Amino acid sequence: MFTDSLFFVVSLAVTFGVSLSFIAIGLLLVAAGLAALTAWFWISARPEPESLAPLEVMGQREFAQADDEARKQMLNAVRALPVLGADGASGVGQSAPIVSAQTGPTVQGETK
């Protein structure tokens, strides 16, 4: 197939009086353009975010066959940031205090 295509291109070049060196230079320019496009694509491609690492672990056979504690350990080992309260002491994680925003001036002694 490749030889047929190459023969076709060469026969067209001979028919129209185009030199083979011109065709070779053109093909080299196309190859250089494709190489530059490939390099740009690989450089500009974003890496996989660390937050998706647990999904990759969930797809493994070991994860499916493990018990709950082993699963938690496997997921916590690949997480980007440790989960608050993941130490197993309690099911509730620590949270920051909630601060309510006041919508307007208050009178001293008034409660909202």
Phi, psi and omega per residue, in radians:
M1 nan -0.798 -3.140
F2 -1.109 -0.709 -3.127
T3 -1.162 -0.622 3.084
D4 -1.123 -0.747 3.125
S5 -1.140 -0.726 3.125
L6 -1.139 -0.724 3.099
F7 -1.092 -0.682 3.119
F8 -1.098 -0.797 -3.141
V9 -1.107 -0.754 -3.139
V10 -1.149 -0.698 3.138
S11 -1.174 -0.638 3.054
L12 -1.135 -0.714 3.136
A13 -1.095 -0.734 3.137
V14 -1.182 -0.691 -3.124
T15 -1.097 -0.762 -3.098
F16 -1.584 0.018 3.072
G17 1.352 0.418 3.105
V18 -1.531 2.358 -3.111
S19 -1.301 2.639 3.141
L20 -1.174 -0.507 3.103
S21 -1.173 -0.592 3.081
F22 -1.134 -0.733 3.095
I23 -1.128 -0.728 3.140
A24 -1.109 -0.742 3.119
I25 -1.128 -0.710 3.102
G26 -1.080 -0.755 3.118
L27 -1.158 -0.635 3.077
L28 -1.148 -0.654 3.080
L29 -1.147 -0.692 3.080
V30 -1.111 -0.736 3.113
A31 -1.107 -0.722 3.119
A32 -1.134 -0.687 3.100
G33 -1.117 -0.739 3.097
L34 -1.145 -0.646 3.095
A35 -1.146 -0.717 3.115
A36 -1.156 -0.706 3.104
L37 -1.115 -0.710 3.108
T38 -1.131 -0.763 3.120
A39 -1.101 -0.743 3.118
W40 -1.090 -0.739 -3.131
F41 -1.084 -0.795 -3.109
W42 -1.196 -0.582 3.133
I43 -1.299 -0.690 -3.057
S44 -1.478 -0.220 -3.130
A45 -1.169 2.355 -3.134
R46 -1.388 2.479 3.048
P47 -1.278 2.824 3.119
E48 -1.165 2.297 3.132
P49 -1.133 2.582 3.140
E50 -1.139 -0.388 -3.112
S51 -1.225 -0.257 3.113
L52 -1.604 -0.021 -3.122
A53 -1.049 -0.679 3.098
P54 -1.064 -0.550 3.114
L55 -1.148 -0.631 3.100
E56 -1.144 -0.683 3.117
V57 -1.175 -0.659 -3.127
M58 -1.126 -0.379 3.132
G59 -1.469 -0.059 -3.106
Q60 -1.499 2.661 -3.138
R61 -1.149 -0.648 -3.135
E62 -1.058 -0.643 3.141
F63 -1.154 -0.731 -3.117
A64 -1.160 -0.542 -3.096
Q65 -1.608 -0.124 -3.079
A66 -1.454 2.796 3.057
D67 -1.437 3.119 -3.034
D68 -1.083 -0.747 -3.126
E69 -1.141 -0.731 3.115
A70 -1.143 -0.646 3.097
R71 -1.104 -0.775 3.116
K72 -1.052 -0.733 3.139
Q73 -1.151 -0.701 3.133
M74 -1.125 -0.720 -3.132
L75 -1.228 -0.729 -3.135
N76 -1.179 -0.449 -3.127
A77 -1.231 -0.453 -3.087
V78 -1.891 -0.032 -3.130
R79 -1.208 2.595 -3.137
A80 -1.176 -0.794 3.112
L81 -2.182 2.500 3.124
P82 -1.145 2.531 3.127
V83 -1.373 2.351 3.116
L84 -1.175 2.334 3.131
G85 1.362 0.263 -3.110
A86 -1.461 0.039 -3.105
D87 -1.296 -0.164 3.088
G88 1.593 -0.073 -3.131
A89 -1.181 -0.699 3.104
S90 -2.592 2.745 -3.139
G91 -1.360 -0.224 -3.083
V92 -1.789 2.232 3.117
G93 -1.449 2.815 3.078
Q94 -1.320 2.524 3.127
S95 -2.307 2.815 3.102
A96 -1.274 2.633 3.122
P97 -1.124 2.504 3.139
I98 -1.524 2.199 3.127
V99 -1.934 2.179 3.140
S100 -1.544 2.454 3.114
A101 -1.574 2.228 3.117
Q102 -1.453 2.446 -3.067
T103 -1.544 -0.241 -3.129
G104 -2.882 -3.107 3.140
P105 -1.181 2.512 3.117
T106 -2.018 2.668 3.078
V107 -1.510 2.483 -3.104
Q108 -1.059 2.265 3.136
G109 1.663 -0.173 3.138
E110 -1.431 2.465 3.094
T111 -2.010 2.576 3.118
K112 -1.924 nan nan
